[in-house]
Amino acid sequence: MSAPLLDLLHSRGLHPRRVAATHGGEWAGPCPRCGGNDRFRVWPDQTGGPACEKAGVTGTWYCRQEQVGGDALEFLVALCGMPWAQACDELRIERTSLPGRLPAMPKAAGTRTFEPKAHALPSDQWRERAAKLADEAHALLLRSPRVLAHLAGRGLPEEAVRRYRLGWLPGENGRMGIFRPRTAWGLQPKPAADGKPLKRTLFIPRGILIPAYGPAGQSEPPVRIRIRRPDCDAQQWGDKYMLVEGGCGGMPMLLGDANRAVVVVEAELDAMLVHHVAGDLVSVLSVLTNVGKPDGRSHAVLRQAAAILVALDYDTPGANGWAWWRATYPAARRWPVPAGKDPGDAAREGEDLRAWILAGLPPVLTLPAAAPSPVSASATSHAGPVGACADGLPSSGGRGEAPSADVSALPPEVLAFHAAWQGLPVRFAKVGGGFEWQFPHSWAALNRDTLHALLRQADATPALWDFLFDHPEAVVTPRNMLGGRHA
């Protein structure tokens, strides 16, 4: 036996644990590509496909999140980005062996037929009251430095507060909210249990007021008011977010008209954060919960999108919600934030959310905004998704000449980028009049911070783009970047 799958995983720093005795022993651990805790299952003694079986290489694997699997050969090809020939060499499989049929794995669910739910708008009276409350709360927030500082800490500076009309309700008379007559909002008295009198007042909790608008945007009154309660109130009463009764509770929030790409998040504040930093690149859809669904308007946008980055909270409920998006929209891609469970967490930890989005988009969608160059946006194209590298290796794509001796004339920021690029399996490829950054997906999953830092540095180096597009090689790597240049 040449190299059992479990040993292959250990050699790459992956250490699944034994969890069951099925099929000779079942092991579980994080998926090298999509993370998690135990979604990646391994059966070290199970027979693989024909090529592995012939060579005596045992072991099969399966990712329950992505619903993909295979044997040791497929692990190297699909998850490590290795060319088939190189994978055969590593496993000591004769190259004359054909890849063959892989072991039978559970089938992914087919594309579902989805009928968006229609949401009835609130009454005109309710919307008028909501608009008045939102205006008052917005003015209060602009006079509340402490709350403004809190929002700025989660990536929503005063500019964003004004842009999205966020507000602040401090409560009245020392209470945890305000009380208003239900009839003033067009609401009927609410029946009470146990024979108590009818409830004739509407309770609106204190906290950050988040208005949502219909297709006409802020030119019309809000259709929903949601309150993000202070943590102390949420801990006491168990509700972090509360709706003002009478609004469109389940209607998603769609921000922006950059419909070529859409980022899907749960919370409205996260949607505003992402749209504030990257609204020129993407539209952003807040579905409110991990099981939230698009409405008719957002469904139409999603069907036409070239890329959908699903960034539902990176926890168990969020992972469960992802399965529906994968089955419904072919362009959907699971794209968790680089730190924490949602964009707000990532912003608090200092992550560059724009770079995170750029790394997830196809290059044809990012070239105009990320890389000013003589190439027009209409002339750009790409051969595959970002990070889709033909062989997953940092090959030079050209002569691989040694750096030229005279580099003193180059801008210092170009040389600084070259130094940061050294040793990384990332390459710059000119494709179809555009470009793409190429890298193995398995490496990117394990080195997300390093990749994002490199892309941020590239995005902040205007001189680099002319340098790369003028380079004589079609594929530029750290090895050939300074070679073959004309002084």
C-alpha positions as a printed Julia matrix, in Angstrom:
487×3 Matrix{Float64}:
   0.0    0.0     0.0
   1.62   3.24   -1.17
  -0.02   6.1     0.74
  -3.3    5.68    2.66
  -5.56   8.73    2.63
  -5.25   9.3     6.37
  -1.46   9.53    6.11
  -1.9   11.88    3.17
  -4.05  14.17    5.31
  -1.58  14.09    8.2
   1.26  15.08    5.88
  -0.68  18.23    5.02
  -1.41  19.25    8.59
  -4.93  17.82    8.73
  -5.7   15.61   11.72
  -9.25  14.2    11.68
 -10.42  12.17   14.68
 -12.12   8.78   14.73
 -15.88   9.15   15.31
 -17.42   5.83   14.23
 -16.68   2.26   13.14
 -18.65   2.38    9.88
 -16.93   1.01    6.76
 -13.88  -0.02    8.72
 -13.62   3.25   10.65
 -14.92   6.78   10.07
 -12.93   9.94   10.84
 -14.11  13.55   10.96
 -12.57  17.01   10.98
 -12.68  20.45    9.28
 -12.9   20.52    5.5
  -9.62  21.82    4.03
 -11.64  23.94    1.62
 -14.77  25.18    3.44
 -13.86  24.8     7.12
 -16.36  23.69    9.76
 -15.61  21.3    12.61
 -16.59  17.8    11.54
 -18.18  18.09    8.08
 -15.21  16.42    6.36
 -15.54  12.62    6.67
 -12.81  10.08    5.92
 -12.95   6.28    5.63
  -9.26   5.25    5.55
  -9.84   1.57    4.71
 -12.5    1.97    2.06
 -11.56   1.09   -1.52
 -11.25   4.04   -3.87
 -11.66   4.33   -7.63
 -10.01   2.02  -10.19
  -6.7    3.9   -10.35
  -6.25   3.92   -6.55
  -7.52   0.36   -6.2
  -5.0   -0.88   -8.76
  -2.15   0.84   -6.89
  -3.37  -0.28   -3.45
  -4.08   3.28   -2.25
  -7.04   3.05    0.11
  -9.3    5.7     1.59
 -12.31   7.8     0.58
 -13.57  11.17    1.77
 -16.74  13.27    1.63
 -17.6   16.87    2.58
 -21.16  17.05    3.9
 -21.28  20.83    3.37
 -20.22  20.91   -0.29
 -21.6   17.42   -1.04
 -18.47  16.35   -2.89
 -16.12  13.47   -2.26
 -13.74  10.95   -3.77
 -10.61   8.94   -3.11
  -7.0    9.91   -2.44
  -6.4   10.85   -6.07
  -9.45  13.08   -6.14
  -8.36  14.67   -2.86
  -5.12  15.85   -4.43
  -6.79  17.0    -7.64
 -10.0   18.57   -6.31
  -8.91  19.95   -2.93
  -5.17  20.48   -3.33
  -5.32  21.83   -6.9
  -2.77  19.31   -8.2
  -2.64  18.29  -11.88
  -3.72  14.67  -12.34
  -0.27  13.58  -13.5
   1.45  15.09  -10.46
  -1.15  13.54   -8.14
  -0.44  10.15   -9.71
   3.27  10.63   -9.08
   2.71  11.49   -5.42
   0.57   8.41   -4.91
   2.86   6.21   -7.03
   0.04   5.46   -9.44
   1.01   4.6   -13.01
   0.17   7.5   -15.28
  -1.19   5.08  -17.83
  -4.07   4.48  -15.45
  -7.16   6.48  -16.39
  -8.86   8.51  -13.66
 -11.79   6.09  -13.86
 -15.03   6.14  -11.92
 -14.97   7.55   -8.41
 -16.74   5.83   -5.52
 -20.48   6.47   -5.38
 -21.29   9.47   -3.18
 -24.58  11.06   -2.06
 -26.05  13.16   -4.83
 -26.5   16.89   -4.42
 -30.03  18.19   -4.56
 -31.16  19.37   -7.98
 -32.08  22.94   -8.8
 -35.3   23.84   -7.04
 -38.24  25.77   -8.37
 -38.62  28.78   -6.12
 -41.69  30.97   -5.97
 -40.94  34.21   -4.09
 -43.38  35.29   -1.42
 -45.26  38.54   -1.94
 -45.19  41.0     0.97
 -48.14  43.34    1.5
 -47.17  46.94    2.27
 -48.29  48.55    5.53
 -51.09  51.08    5.6
 -50.39  54.68    4.61
 -51.1   55.73    8.19
 -48.51  53.3     9.55
 -45.91  54.46    7.02
 -46.49  58.12    7.85
 -45.95  57.42   11.56
 -42.89  55.29   10.77
 -41.4   58.09    8.68
 -41.96  60.62   11.49
 -40.38  58.31   14.08
 -37.44  57.53   11.77
 -36.76  61.23   11.15
 -36.84  62.02   14.87
 -34.57  59.06   15.7
 -32.14  59.99   12.93
 -31.8   63.52   14.31
 -31.24  62.1    17.81
 -28.52  59.76   16.58
 -26.61  62.6    14.93
 -26.55  64.28   18.37
 -25.4   61.13   20.21
 -21.58  60.83   20.02
 -21.49  57.61   22.03
 -23.87  55.78   19.69
 -22.14  57.21   16.62
 -18.83  55.9    17.97
 -20.38  52.47   18.53
 -21.62  52.3    14.93
 -18.29  53.57   13.58
 -16.6   50.74   15.48
 -18.6   48.23   13.47
 -17.78  49.92   10.16
 -20.67  52.41    9.89
 -19.26  55.94   10.22
 -21.44  59.05   10.25
 -21.44  59.11    6.46
 -23.11  55.69    6.45
 -25.5   56.72    9.24
 -26.71  59.58    7.06
 -26.76  57.46    3.91
 -29.01  54.76    5.38
 -31.01  57.05    7.72
 -30.15  55.11   10.87
 -31.63  56.43   14.09
 -31.46  56.18   17.87
 -34.31  55.81   20.37
 -33.18  56.36   23.98
 -36.55  55.5    25.6
 -38.72  57.76   27.7
 -39.02  58.37   31.45
 -36.35  55.82   32.29
 -38.19  53.04   30.45
 -36.69  50.57   27.97
 -38.68  52.07   25.14
 -41.64  54.26   24.28
 -45.4   53.68   24.23
 -47.72  55.1    21.58
 -51.46  54.69   20.92
 -52.03  51.79   18.56
 -54.78  53.69   16.77
 -52.28  56.44   15.86
 -50.38  53.82   13.85
 -53.51  52.42   12.25
 -53.45  49.32   14.47
 -56.42  47.82   16.25
 -56.4   47.16   20.01
 -54.67  43.88   20.72
 -56.53  41.09   22.56
 -55.02  40.11   25.89
 -55.05  36.72   27.56
 -56.7   35.78   30.86
 -59.53  38.26   30.5
 -57.28  41.29   30.89
 -58.22  44.58   29.16
 -57.33  45.05   25.49
 -53.84  46.42   24.79
 -54.3   49.88   23.37
 -50.67  50.97   23.3
 -47.82  50.03   20.99
 -44.45  49.34   22.62
 -41.36  50.42   20.65
 -38.1   49.41   22.37
 -35.1   51.67   22.76
 -32.06  51.06   20.58
 -30.7   51.67   17.09
 -33.55  52.27   14.65
 -33.08  50.55   11.26
 -35.53  51.66    8.58
 -36.26  49.57    5.49
 -37.7   51.0     2.29
 -39.56  49.61   -0.69
 -38.44  49.6    -4.35
 -38.77  53.41   -4.53
 -36.14  53.81   -1.8
 -36.03  56.76    0.57
 -38.26  58.85   -1.67
 -41.18  57.11    0.08
 -41.85  56.34    3.78
 -40.37  53.18    5.33
 -42.14  49.83    5.04
 -40.45  48.4     8.13
 -38.81  49.61   11.33
 -36.51  47.23   13.18
 -34.79  48.1    16.46
 -31.38  46.75   17.49
 -31.75  46.74   21.27
 -28.84  47.44   23.66
 -27.08  44.29   24.81
 -28.32  44.74   28.39
 -31.96  44.79   27.22
 -31.4   41.86   24.88
 -29.85  39.8    27.68
 -32.75  40.56   29.98
 -35.58  39.95   27.51
 -33.96  37.64   24.97
 -34.75  39.67   21.83
 -31.79  41.41   20.21
 -33.87  42.71   17.3
 -37.53  43.77   17.55
 -39.9   44.82   14.81
 -42.31  47.67   15.18
 -45.64  45.91   14.77
 -47.47  46.53   11.52
 -44.52  46.69    9.12
 -43.29  44.21    6.49
 -41.59  41.85    8.91
 -40.15  39.22    6.56
 -39.37  41.35    3.51
 -35.65  41.25    2.61
 -33.65  44.44    2.17
 -31.91  44.96   -1.18
 -29.31  47.72   -1.37
 -27.73  48.93   -4.59
 -28.09  48.44   -8.31
 -24.72  46.79   -9.12
 -26.69  43.75  -10.22
 -23.81  41.84  -11.81
 -22.92  40.57   -8.35
 -24.82  40.22   -5.08
 -23.62  39.59   -1.52
 -26.16  37.85    0.75
 -26.03  38.51    4.51
 -28.44  38.1     7.38
 -28.65  41.35    9.37
 -29.59  44.73    7.9
 -26.68  46.51    9.62
 -24.31  44.02    7.99
 -25.9   44.72    4.61
 -25.39  48.45    5.1
 -21.78  47.87    6.13
 -20.97  45.78    3.05
 -22.8   48.14    0.72
 -21.04  51.15    2.23
 -17.58  49.76    1.48
 -18.34  48.01   -1.83
 -21.6   49.31   -3.26
 -19.83  50.12   -6.52
 -19.01  46.42   -6.93
 -22.05  44.6    -5.58
 -25.64  44.84   -4.52
 -26.28  43.53   -1.0
 -29.26  41.51    0.15
 -30.23  41.17    3.81
 -32.52  38.16    4.36
 -32.81  38.81    8.15
 -32.34  35.17    9.25
 -30.42  32.1     8.07
 -33.64  30.73    6.56
 -34.73  34.05    5.0
 -35.62  33.99    1.3
 -35.62  36.6    -1.48
 -38.78  38.38   -2.55
 -39.81  38.82   -6.17
 -37.63  41.87   -6.76
 -34.46  40.4    -5.26
 -35.11  37.01   -6.87
 -35.1   38.67  -10.3
 -31.78  40.34   -9.48
 -30.25  37.09   -8.2
 -31.25  35.15  -11.32
 -29.36  37.63  -13.5
 -26.27  37.92  -11.28
 -22.97  36.55  -12.55
 -21.8   35.98   -8.96
 -23.63  35.53   -5.65
 -21.48  35.53   -2.52
 -23.49  33.93    0.27
 -22.1   35.28    3.54
 -24.71  34.03    5.98
 -23.43  34.02    9.55
 -20.55  31.56    9.81
 -22.14  29.32   12.41
 -24.24  26.15   12.3
 -27.54  27.87   11.4
 -25.8   29.88    8.69
 -24.27  26.72    7.22
 -27.69  25.07    7.2
 -29.14  28.07    5.36
 -26.44  27.86    2.69
 -27.76  24.54    1.36
 -30.89  26.25   -0.01
 -28.89  28.92   -1.85
 -26.57  26.35   -3.4
 -29.56  24.36   -4.69
 -31.5   27.39   -5.97
 -28.94  29.66   -7.66
 -26.14  28.19   -9.82
 -24.06  31.37   -9.39
 -24.11  31.1    -5.57
 -20.83  30.58   -3.76
 -20.33  30.15    0.0
 -18.13  33.08    1.03
 -17.73  33.42    4.81
 -16.18  36.55    6.28
 -12.43  36.42    6.99
 -12.97  36.71   10.77
 -15.89  36.24   13.14
 -19.32  35.06   12.08
 -20.63  38.1    10.18
 -19.38  41.31    8.49
 -19.87  43.3    11.71
 -17.53  40.96   13.6
 -14.99  41.15   10.78
 -15.08  44.97   10.76
 -14.52  45.1    14.52
 -11.46  42.89   14.08
 -10.0   45.25   11.49
 -10.62  43.14    8.38
 -10.72  44.82    4.96
 -14.19  43.85    3.74
 -13.68  45.35    0.3
 -10.66  43.13   -0.25
 -12.69  40.15    0.98
 -15.36  40.86   -1.64
 -12.82  41.48   -4.41
 -11.24  38.11   -3.69
 -14.6   36.39   -4.18
 -15.67  38.02   -7.46
 -14.8   36.91  -10.99
 -12.14  39.24  -12.42
 -14.44  40.45  -15.21
 -16.53  42.11  -12.48
 -13.63  43.64  -10.56
 -11.31  45.01  -13.25
 -12.93  48.44  -13.71
 -13.01  49.17   -9.96
  -9.95  47.29   -8.72
  -7.41  47.76  -11.47
  -7.45  50.96  -13.53
  -5.7   50.16  -16.8
  -5.76  50.97  -20.53
  -8.1   47.98  -21.01
 -11.77  48.98  -21.16
 -14.35  47.2   -19.05
 -16.22  46.04  -22.14
 -13.12  44.29  -23.46
 -12.46  42.21  -20.38
 -13.23  38.53  -20.0
 -12.07  35.61  -17.91
 -11.55  31.91  -18.28
 -12.91  30.84  -14.9
 -13.68  31.94  -11.34
 -11.21  33.82   -9.21
  -8.6   31.44   -7.9
  -9.35  28.81  -10.55
  -5.86  27.78  -11.47
  -5.3   25.15  -14.13
  -2.75  23.27  -12.11
  -2.85  24.97   -8.71
   0.91  25.58   -8.77
   2.96  28.76   -8.8
   4.47  28.09  -12.22
   5.98  31.02  -14.04
   3.94  30.69  -17.21
   6.99  31.84  -19.17
  10.74  31.91  -19.28
  11.2   32.34  -15.55
  14.23  34.54  -16.11
  16.3   35.81  -13.22
  15.53  39.37  -12.14
  17.28  41.98  -14.2
  20.15  43.74  -12.56
  18.72  47.24  -13.07
  15.57  47.63  -10.99
  16.44  51.0    -9.49
  14.07  52.79  -11.88
  11.03  50.86  -10.65
   8.65  52.56   -8.2
   9.41  51.49   -4.61
   5.82  50.31   -4.07
   6.22  47.86   -6.99
   9.38  46.45   -5.41
   7.59  46.26   -2.04
   4.78  44.24   -3.64
   7.32  41.93   -5.26
   8.88  41.3    -1.84
   5.49  40.54   -0.27
   4.64  38.22   -3.17
   7.69  36.01   -2.7
   6.97  32.39   -1.8
   3.18  32.55   -2.33
   1.4   30.21   -4.81
  -0.35  33.16   -6.44
   0.08  34.33  -10.02
  -1.23  37.13  -12.23
  -2.64  35.94  -15.57
  -3.7   38.11  -18.51
  -6.8   36.43  -19.88
  -8.98  37.53  -22.78
  -8.01  41.19  -22.52
  -8.51  41.21  -18.76
  -6.72  39.51  -15.89
  -7.21  37.18  -12.95
  -5.35  36.32   -9.79
  -4.86  32.55   -9.73
  -4.21  30.41   -6.66
  -5.08  26.93   -5.34
  -8.4   26.94   -3.51
  -7.06  24.6    -0.83
  -4.16  26.97   -0.1
  -6.5   30.0    -0.03
  -8.81  28.31    2.47
  -5.92  27.8     4.89
  -4.18  31.13    4.23
  -7.07  33.55    3.83
  -5.45  36.4     5.77
  -2.25  36.18    3.72
  -4.17  36.19    0.44
  -6.36  39.13    1.45
  -3.34  41.14    2.6
  -1.64  40.59   -0.78
  -4.77  41.6    -2.73
  -5.19  44.71   -0.55
  -1.59  45.68   -1.25
  -2.13  45.18   -4.99
  -5.32  47.23   -4.94
  -3.47  50.07   -3.18
  -0.56  50.1    -5.67
  -1.68  51.93   -8.86
   1.78  51.74  -10.44
   1.65  47.96  -10.2
  -1.17  47.58  -12.73
   0.66  49.29  -15.61
   3.73  47.27  -14.71
   1.87  43.94  -14.82
  -0.11  44.67  -17.99
   3.08  45.81  -19.78
   4.99  42.69  -18.68
   6.08  40.52  -21.65
   4.81  37.32  -20.01
   1.16  36.28  -20.13
   1.45  34.87  -16.6
   3.46  36.81  -14.04
   4.8   35.3   -10.82
   7.34  36.48   -8.24
   9.95  34.46  -10.11
   9.62  36.19  -13.46
   8.17  39.54  -12.36
  11.46  41.44  -12.58
  12.97  39.39  -15.35
  12.72  40.09  -19.05
  12.0   43.76  -18.5
  13.3   46.45  -20.8
  15.17  49.14  -18.94
